[in-house]
Structure formats: structure tokens, C-alpha cells
Amino acid sequence: MMPDLGAYRVEVLSAYAGTLLLLAVLVATSIWKARRTLRQLRDAEARRESVK
């Protein structure tokens, strides 16, 4: 299933690993920011309701 990469095996596999790592960091950062934004929105809405 894995093609023979020959002399470039280390470079190709490290590029794949780096890409997967960066993708995982981007997804984790997006989820973290979305949760933070949702929490800030809920806090702002709660403050708005308490003013009324």
C-alpha cells in the first residue's frame, strides 16, 4: 500500500508529519477560539439582561 519512496523517504514522511501536525494545531486553535468567543458572547448577553 505504501509506495517506495527511495532516497527521499525521510523527507516525504517528515513533510506529511509536519502537515498533519500543523493541521491539528489549526483545528485545535479554531475550536479554542470558538469556545472563547461563545463564552464572551454569553457573558455579554448576561450583562445585557442584568441591565434591563
Buried (B, 14 or more C-beta within 10 A) or exposed (E): EEEEEEEEEEEEEEEEEEEEEEEEEEEEEEEEEEEEEEEEEEEEEEEEEEEE
